[in-house]
Amino acid sequence: MKRLIERSRSVGEVLRWVTQNPSKVSASHYPIALHKLGQLLQQQQQGQAAVNGESRGPGQMLEQPEFQTLCQAIISGCSKFDNFSIVNCLYAAAALGLPGESPLVRVLEDESRSRLGRFNQKDVSMVFSSEANNKALEAIFSSQLFYENRQERFIRSMAEWLPRKAENLTPYTMALIAKYVARHRLREPRLLDTIANFLLKRGEQLDSKVIQKLVFPFSRMNYRPSNHSELFPKLEAILEQKAGSSPLATVNILMSMFQLSHFPQTVLHQVFSPAFITNVMSSPYALIVRRYLSLLDAAVELEFRDYSGPRLDPRYRVLMFEHALTADEANRKYSYKGLVAEALRQLVGEECYRQDEVLPPGYCTDFLLWINRSGTVLPLSRVPAASKAPSAHTTTSPAAISLRSSVLALTSDLQDFAPVVLSVNDKWHYCQNSDILVGSRAMRDRHLRLLGYCLVQVSRGLLPSLPSPRAATACSRAAR
């Protein structure tokens, strides 16, 4: 039967084989028949002569009784089909151009969703590449199986056709897509630009909480959308109107823009105003907003020197982070920090560095060392107290310290001592399959440099092949 279907030269011939010989047709034959029908219709649409006076488009074929018989046979039996046949039927139906609301496609989609937990990764990819309407995409990106697995091939494929479908998607579905690419650090420019265009067109109609979800992938992937010259001013105007409606969403959006080195002055006037602060302090998320505002305030001082508006009252300044980030803690056993720590211990001794030191305004450093002009790593006991970096854990009011004063304290004796931050960049600090740091890590590095630290990057490609002694030498040379 497979051979007969594949050798058929017309739509009618395919339909006759599968409808007039039901006892000889198995589940695996149905996707072959649908695929062959798609090939024949494509040939007709390309201008080849129609065989036996048949129609040229799929619309008229859908009305043929034989095709309806074929569809009904698949609908009736698909619950008993194996996974491979289900997936291939759906894939062939999508390639054939059947509308998403057709009974055949609806039944195949429902059956596929019910089996997602039992599909292998190839099956999942094929299913996801066949469902391209809003309802299907919402179901896909709501799937826990899909959410937990990185589908790079599907995302690359999706980036090609999503721009044509985007206007038919709901903000909720687009937010799900944004959440997925951010989680897996997938820096796919075409897809990110599609989200940006969606945001530019619909931003004024969206709630701040939805906007923050759509903006987050840009900062996460350290990516300025191609329309940023239009999008960022548009976001500023929206935030001016909606800043107080959802303070947490507002500061999240601001943080994303800051990480991309964009500083919306008029919005800063609002979030540092007494009215906004009073509103925040009486809310259940007061602490987290204070953390964000404290880091934003620090960023203004370090990077936005032309700003002359209100600043965060020192009474409300807190550390953004008081310990290592959650992702770093969760992935500690996969990190190369242990290898670097052992290398440093062998090379300079434990008394010459600090690990996981938190520095104002709340950045956790991997390793902190002090080196003199001759290139010698100094024991901490030999570093003058006035020259040491202000530790977040040893200061009574760390957040109240002026960052400008910290810079002056560090640079005043720079001719004698160089504070060095040895930064171990693990794979989760980068965008997937890229050497581009995620936005939060990139901003942290910028700020540490502006605070007077010499930043030495230990990249993920340097250490895996190095035994500890060689790693130690490499770290030492880099630091010097």
Salt bridges, closest charged atoms under 4 A:
GLU6 OE2 - LYS2 NZ 3.07
ASP110 OD1 - ARG113 NH2 2.70
GLU111 OE2 - ARG115 NE 2.83
GLU131 OE1 - ARG113 NH1 3.99
GLU160 OE2 - ARG190 NH1 3.86
GLU188 OE2 - ARG190 NE 3.13
GLU236 OE2 - HIS262 NE2 2.67
ASP297 OD1 - ARG311 NE 2.59
ASP297 OD2 - ARG317 NE 3.30
GLU301 OE1 - ARG311 NH2 3.04
GLU301 OE2 - ARG404 NE 3.86
GLU303 OE1 - ARG446 NE 2.79
GLU303 OE2 - HIS447 NE2 2.69
ASP313 OD2 - ARG315 NH2 2.99
ASP328 OD1 - HIS429 NE2 2.83
GLU329 OE2 - ARG332 NH2 3.20
GLU342 OE2 - ARG345 NH2 2.76
ASP356 OD2 - ARG332 NH2 3.45
ASP356 OD1 - LYS337 NZ 2.54
GLU357 OE2 - ARG354 NH1 3.52
ASP366 OD1 - LYS337 NZ 3.42
ASP366 OD2 - ARG441 NH2 3.16
ASP416 OD1 - ARG373 NH2 3.79
ASP445 OD1 - ARG444 NH1 2.70
